Amino acid sequence: MEQVKQPQEHLQRNLQNRHLQLIAIGGAIGTGLFMGSGKTISLAGPSVVFAYMLIGFFLFFIMRAMGELLLSNLEYKSFTDFSYDLLGPCAGFFVGWTYWFCWVVIGMADIIAITGYVQFWEPNVPLWLPGLICIAIMAGMNLLTVKLFGEMEFWFALIKVIAIIGLVGVGIYLLVTGFVNPNTGIPSSLTHLWAREGGVFPHGIGGFFSAFQIAVFAFVGIELVGTAAAEAKDPYKTLPLAINRIPIRVIVFYVLALGVIMTVTPWDAVDPKKSPFVNMFTLIGIPIAATLINLVVLSSALSSANGGMFSTGRMLFGLAQTDSAPRMFSVLNKNGVPAPALLFSCMFLLLGIVLLYQDGDIMNMFTIVTTISSIGFIFVWMMILFAYIKYRKMQPEKHAQSVYKMPGGVLMCYLCIAFLVFSLFLFTRDKDTLEGMLYTPIWFGILAIGYAINRKRIAAYANSRKK
């Protein structure tokens, strides 16, 4: 198997360990934890913590597979590179463009969300202004140096971490002091997690799976650490550290956070339409709780948009180097940043501003496209696993020399694939996500046409690498 040759222009390794660790944390904490956890609790009750634990468990092994592959050859800059090298040009083409599309759509959704959060403070602000300012500032800083991207992600993620640790601390304090919830008249107690009517699974396995389906969305972006590792100073040290801490993050940020919420406010008293984070801070007499959480969620949306801008630029850069995208996207500016690719992606983020002025069928279609994006992430995760299986078959000597082997190996890969297939099945249980699934073949059809048109050029490049 031929290896990817070092490109003439290459990304610079300017991200430090603290940057990569917080990028990993930011990827593991979605905005849905702050705003959507009330809905997941109402659907599944206490069993919601098992949903997050189960999803986190399998995604940890998927990230371990990705980590071993990236460290097996430092010329791999992302999972697109090893998909191309191990599974072939067609797989690399589909993975790279699908990942680009997923982040562009999420970026547009983030721009819409950012405008809504800003209107919390300034209701009369023009709809186009917050998103435009956001895109301009983040694009400007991303164009300067990757280190500035790392700094932005560091502080965005830190805000989320402080908010969650604060919530856990407040919840434990209320639990220990026997606080009586003024809204329910019920004292705080650990027994709320199993002794309420219906027990741990109050809505049965169906309710558990309903929350499971939503919870998968919260982990979207966890693989961003792999893309950022290409620009880390010491990937052999920093990438394993970032991935190995995923289980701890899942326990602290999801299990503990949701657990303390349900000990203070019983699951059946949680309002699915309101953020339980706001409620928790309000209970201890913080009148500006809503403002604080709005600030946290705004930072989470900014973090997601920033990560999307970073990853889409890097994906196009990698695709262009294999002739799977226009060669102009393989150009780096003097700061080692793929500027043309980044600016091209920003043009699509501007569509988020246009959607703010639309309603009706267009917004309905936007919901469908967002669902397609989430399914696209599952596709990317599956391709990482297939690439690992091929790597173990074709390059056993590299696996033997690996200092960061995936636990469970190929067998664990097949278990993870089965889990992801089951996750896709759960999308058929909800009308909106089912509709999105039915539209998904359109995207892959577009990719198939694009690959067919460019197949000869892509094949010529692949053959030139073998000589």
N, C-alpha and C positions, 0 to 999 in steps of 0.2 A: 504493500500500500504506500503510494507516494504521500509525502507530508507536504503541508502547505509551506511554500517558500516565503521567506521574509520579504514583505513588500518594500518597494522603494521608499514609500512614505509610510511611517509608522507612528502609532499613538505614543505619547510620552507617559512614563510612569511617575506621575506627580501626586497620586493620592496616598495619603498616609494611613496608618492603621486605624486611627480614630475616625477618619472619614469613612473607611470601608465598614467599620463596625456599626456606625450610625446609619449608613446607607442600608445595611442589612436589617437594622431595627425598623427603619422607616418603611422598608418593603414588607415587613411582617405585620405592621400595624396599619390597617386600612381605615379610611374615614368612616366606614360602616360600623366600626366598633363604637364610635362616639354617638352616632346618630341612629344606627340601625339595630343596636343591641336590644332596645326595648321590644322591637318586633320579634326578634329571634327568641327572646325570653318568653313572650306571650304565646308563641307557637309551640315551643318544646318544653317550657318549664325548666326545672333544674337540669334536665338531660342535655341542655344546650352546651354545657361545659364538655360533655363527652363528644359532641359534634366537633368542637374546635380541637380537642385533643386528638381525635381520630384523623382529621384533616392534616393537622400539624405533624402527626406521626409519619404519614406517608410522604408529605412534602419534604420532610427532613431527609428521607432516603433518596428522593429525587434530586435534591440539592447535593447530596453526597455523591451521587453518580455524576452530576455535572462537575463537581469539584475535582474528582479524580480525572475526568477527561480533560479539563482545562489545564491541570498541572502535569498531565502526561506529555504535553507539548506546549510550551509557552508562546508558540506562534499562533495558537488558537486564541483569538481575541473575544470570542463569544460562542454560544452554542450553534450559531449559524455556521461558523468555520468547521467545527467538528462534524456537524450534520452533513456538510458539503463533502468533507474528506472521507467520512466513514460510510455514509449512506448514498452518496452520489450528488451530482450537480442539481438534479431535480428536487431532492429533499432539501438541500441548502436553499434553493430558490423559494420553495414553499414556506419553509420555516422563517427565513429572513423577512419576506414580505408580509407574512401573516403576523409576525411579532410587531413589525412596523405599523401595520394597520390597527392592531389592537391598541397600541399606545396612542396613536393619533386620535382614535375614537374616545378613549378614556381622557385624553388631554382636552378634547372639545367639551366633554362632560364636566371636567374640572373647571374650565373657563366659565361655563354656565353656573356652576356651584359657587365659584368665587364671587361672581356678581351678586348672587343671592345673599351671601354672607356679608358683603360690604353694605348691601342695602339694609342690613340689620341696624347699622349706625347711621347711614345716610340714605333714607328711603327715596329721596328725589334725585339721586345720582343718575346720570344718563346710563342707559343699559350698556352702551358700547365702551364706556370709559374704563371701568375696573379691569376688564379682560385685556384691553389693548395695552394698558400700563403694565399689567402683569407679564404679558408676552414680551413687550419691549425690554423690560428690566431683566427678565430671566435670559432672554436671547442674548442681550448685551453682555451679561456676565458669563454665560456659557461660551461665548465667542472668544473671550479674553484668555481663559485658561481652565483646564479641567479642575484645577485646585479650587477655583471659585465655586464651581459646581459642588465640589465636596464640602466646602464651607457652608453653602446654603443648605445642603441636605443635613449637615451636622446639626445646625441650629433648628431647622424645621423638626427633625426627629427628636431633638432634645426636649422641645416644647411638649411633644406628645408623651414622651417618657415621664416627664415631671407631672403632667396631668394625671396619668394612670397611676403612678406611684402615690400621688396625693390622694386619689380616690381610694386606693387600697388602704392607705394609712387612716383616712377618715372612717372608712367602713369598719376597720378593726377596732378603732377607738369607740365607735358607737356600739359595736357588739360587746366589747368588754365591759362597758359602763351600763349595759342593759337599757339602752336608749329606747324610749317608746315613740314610735312613729306617729306624729300628730295627724297624719292623713288617714291612717288606718286604725290607730289606737292599739296596735299590736307591738309588743316589745321585740327588740332584735334578738334573733336566736339562730344558731346553726341548724336547729331542727327544721327550719323552713325549707331546707334543701331536700328533705325526704319525708317529712311528716304532714305536709299539707295534703288536701284532698287530691287523690290521683297519684301521690307519691312522686318518684323521680321522673316518671314518664306519664304525666297527667293526660296527655292527648295521644298516648300510645305511640307505636313506632311510626305512624303516619306523621304525627306532629314533629317527631324527632327528625325525620327525613325532610320535612318542609324547612326547618331551621338549618339543616345540613346544607341544603341547596343554597340558601342565602349566605351561609358562613363561608362557602368556597370562595365567594367574591372577595371576602376580606383579605385573602392571602394572595390575591393577584398582585404581582410586582415583586414577590419574594425572590424571583430569579434575577432581579436587577443586579444583585451583588456579583453575579457571574460576569455580566457585561462590564461592571466597574472594575473588576479584578484585572482586566487587561491594562489598566492604567494605575495599578497599585505598585508601590515601590518594592515591596517584598511579598509577592503573591504566595510563595510557599509557606509563609508565616501567617499573613493576614486573611487569606481566603479560608483555610481550615478553621481559624478562630471564629470567623463570622458565621460559618455554616454550623459548627459544633454547638454554638450557643442558641440555635433556633429552638430546641426543646425548652430551654430555660425561659426564653422570651414568650413562648406560647403559654407556659404555665403562669408566668407573672402577668402578662398583658391581657390574656383572655380568661384563663381559668380562675385566677385569683380575683381579677376585676369583676367578672360576672358573678362569681361566688359571693363576694362581699355585698354586691348590690342586692342579691336575693336573700341575704341574711338580715338586712336592714329593712328592705321592702319585699314582702313575700311575692313570689313570681306572679301570682294571680292578681296582685295589686299594682303591678308595673304597667304604666300607660304605654302601649305600643307606638303611639304617635309622638311621644316626647322622649328626649334624651334622658336616660336614667342617670347620666353623669351630672346633668343640671340638677336633677332632683336630689342627688346625694349631697352636693355642695350647698343646696338650699336648706337642707335639713339642719345643718350646723350653723345656720344664720348668716350665710354669705349672700347678701342681697344682689351682688353683681355676678351670681353664679352663671346666669344665662350669657352674660357678656364674656366671661372667662372661657366658657366652653365654646362659644362662637369663635373666639380668637384661636382656640386650639384646633377646631375643625377647619378654620380658614387656613391655618398653617399646614394642616394635613392635606388639604386640597392643593395648596401651593407646592408642597413637597411632591405630590403625585404628578402635577403638571411639570415640575422641574425635572423629575425622574424620566417622565415621558419624553421631554425635549432632548435629554441626554441620550436615552436609549435609541430613539428613532434616528438620530443623527449617526450614531455608531452602527446601527443596522444597515443603513444605506451605504455607509462607508465600506463595510465588509462586503455587501452585495456588489458594489461597483468594482471591487478588487477582483472579483471572479467573473466579471462581465455579465452579472445578473441584474445590473442596474446601470444607467448611463455613467460613463467613465468620469464625468465632471464631478460626481459625488465622491470620488476617491482622492480629491485634492484636499490637503491640509493647509491651514493658514500658518503664519509664522509662529503662532503659539502652539502648534501641534493639534489644532482642533479642526474637525471636518466641517468647515464653515458652510460650503454649498449644501451639503446634506442636511445640516441643522436648519438653515434658512428655508429650505424646501419644506421641511416638516412644519415649520412655524406658519407657513402659508396655509396649511390645512387646519392648524389650531385656530386661525382667524375665523374659520367657518363656525366655530362655537359661538362667536359674537353674532353672526348672521342668524343662527338658530334662536337666539334670544328674542328676535322680532317675529318669530314664527309661532304658529300654534296648530291645533287640529291634526291633520294627517301627517304633517312633517314631523311633529314631535312624537307621534306614535311610531313613525318609521325610525326615529332616532332611538327610541326604546328598543326596538327590534335589533338595530345595528349594534347597540351596546351589549345586548345578549349574545350576538354573534361574536363580538370581541371577547367576551368571557369564555365562550366555547373555543375560541382561537387560542387562548392561553392554555387550556387543557390539551389542545393539539400539540402545542410547543412542548409542554411537559412530557407528553407521550413520546415525542420524537427524541427528546433527551435520553429517555430510557431505551429506545430502539438503537440509538447510536452507541450507548454503553454496551448493549448486548453484542453488537457487531464488533466493537472494540475488543471485548473479551475473546471473541472468536478469532479475529484477525491479528491481534497484537498481544498474545499471552505473555510475551517477554516483557512488555512495558508494564503490564499489570503486576507481574512478579516483582518488578523494580519499584513500583509505586510506593511512595511514603504516605499516601493518603487513600487507602483502599476503601471502597464502598462496603459497609457491613452487609452481609447476606448475599452479595454478588448478584449473579444472574437470576437466581430464584426470587430474590427480593424485587428485582425489576419486574418480573412477571406479576407478582402480587400487586405492585404499584400500578401496573397497566390495568389489571382487573379492577382496581379501586377507581381509576379514572374513567373506565368504561361504565362502571356503575354510577359514577357521578353524572355522566352524560345521560344515562337512563333517567335520573331524577329530574332532568330538565323537561322530560315529557309529562311530568305530573302537574305542571303549572301552565296555564293558557298562554301567558306572555312569553315564557321561555320556550315553550313548544313552538310557538310561531317563529321565534328567533332561530330555532333549530331547523325549521323547514326552509328558512331563507339562507342558512349557512352554505348549502351547496352552490349558491350563486357566487359567493366570494371565491370558493375553490375552483369554480368554473372559469371565473375571470383570470385567476392565476394560471390555470391550465392553458388558456388561450395565450396569455402573455409568455408562458414558457415555450409553447409551440412556435410562436413568432420568433423568439430569440434562441431557439434550441441550437441551431447551427453555430451561432457565435459563442454560446456558452460551452458547447462541446469542443469547439476549436481551442478555447482557452484551457479547458480541462486536459485536452490531448497535449497541449504545449507544455503543461506542467510535468507530464510523464516522460518527456524527452530529456 
